[in-house]
Amino acid sequence: MSSSTNDAGNNAGNRKLDLPGPIAFVMGGGASLGAAQVGMLQALSEYAVQPDLIVGTSVGALNGAFLASDPAGGANRLSHIWPTITKEQIFPGSPWKSLRTLRLDKPHLYTNDGLAKFIDAHLPMDDLEDLKIPFAAMATDVDTGAAVALDSGPAKSALLASAAMPGFLPGVEHEGRLLYDGGLVAKLPIGQALSMGAATLVLLDCTFPGQPAPRPTNLWQVMEWSISLTQNSQARAALPFVPADVPVIYLPGPPRADFSHLELDHTSELISGAYEPSRRYLKMAVDDPDLIAGACSGDASWVGQVAVFRTIFGTMTVNIRAITEIKVNTTKAG
């Protein structure tokens, strides 16, 4: 078993969540929704589940890099950093104003200057190799369309590339490649975590997994809806390929909220909204260790928040329909 799983903290009653190592934290993209990952990390910290390696995409790469620089204290650091972030820092001005002044030869609405300053202010390492545990940031190669795992070289350009939302932020030159946001091809980079040797996957998906989006009513909502639908379908498609002997902890996110993914006025709501269901989820896993016995099944019915484990007895589906309600249905194997 990994040394990452020790006795849980005081709030979790000093109980153990026993998982095989190496444990990978797989941190998905989602722009400002990345604040939800702070709540998930707080819950994991209470049960002393710490990563042996981290793979992140977009905002998940940013959160993941900060955590990889300080695996023991990173969650606490992020809980103090996120409430200080403002939209004007990262996405200055109105997107509609940016559209009105957009030149045809300018492929993005915003510069990445604010994001670069944010990285400089909060990440203490210059190079990815200097992080305290193995880490990879996912990006998309503009010329090939392939996913690129950035695990060496300058940290700032790697993180800027992983978070370079097409149309919003500029592509980034990194070690001879022009790169855009990894969420285009690897929104929840499960495959990369497995290729790095993960024996347990802890999935921190901040884009309301399993919660259908409301019908879009304006152009901006249509754009966000189409991106979210594509990325969530991509993430679900990867789950059936996880080996049966690899436990998957798919943490529930916060209840769906209807605001733009570029807004940064809902940080506290997202953190607390993700913390409580994640804490309940982990408590349930500690109370019944047989839940943690295998990978996610590909034929789950995604109603509400859903996590599926393949156990030696069959398939167990855990539907977390709300923060206060948990239903467990077990189907015995034939």
Stockholm file with secondary structure:
# STOCKHOLM 1.0

chainA/1-334         MSSSTNDAGNNAGNRKLDLPGPIAFVMGGGASLGAAQVGMLQALSEYAVQPDLIVGTSVGALNGAFLASDPAGGANRLSHIWPTITKEQIFPGSPWKSLRTLRLDKPHLYTNDGLAKFIDAHLPMDDLEDLKIPFAAMATDVDTGAAVALDSGPAKSALLASAAMPGFLPGVEHEGRLLYDGGLVAKLPIGQALSMGAATLVLLDCTFPGQPAPRPTNLWQVMEWSISLTQNSQARAALPFVPADVPVIYLPGPPRADFSHLELDHTSELISGAYEPSRRYLKMAVDDPDLIAGACSGDASWVGQVAVFRTIFGTMTVNIRAITEIKVNTTKAG
#=GR chainA/1-334 SS CCTTBCBCCGGGTTCBCCCCSSEEEEECCCGGGGGHHHHHHHHHHHTTBCCSEEEEETHHHHHHHHHHHCTTTHHHHHHHHGGGCCHHHHSCSCHHHHHHTCCTTCCBSSCSHHHHHHHHHHCCCSBGGGSSSCEEEEEEETTTCCEEEECSSBHHHHHHHHTCCTBTSCCEEETTEEEEEGGGTCSSCHHHHHHTTCSEEEEECCSCTTCCCCCCCSHHHHHHHHHHHHHHHHHHHHGGGSCTTSCEEECCCCCCCCSCTTCCSCHHHHHHHHHHHHHHHHHHHHHCGGGCSSCCCTTCCCSSEEEEEEETTEEEEEEEEETTEEEEEEEECC
#=GC SS_cons         CCTTBCBCCGGGTTCBCCCCSSEEEEECCCGGGGGHHHHHHHHHHHTTBCCSEEEEETHHHHHHHHHHHCTTTHHHHHHHHGGGCCHHHHSCSCHHHHHHTCCTTCCBSSCSHHHHHHHHHHCCCSBGGGSSSCEEEEEEETTTCCEEEECSSBHHHHHHHHTCCTBTSCCEEETTEEEEEGGGTCSSCHHHHHHTTCSEEEEECCSCTTCCCCCCCSHHHHHHHHHHHHHHHHHHHHGGGSCTTSCEEECCCCCCCCSCTTCCSCHHHHHHHHHHHHHHHHHHHHHCGGGCSSCCCTTCCCSSEEEEEEETTEEEEEEEEETTEEEEEEEECC
//
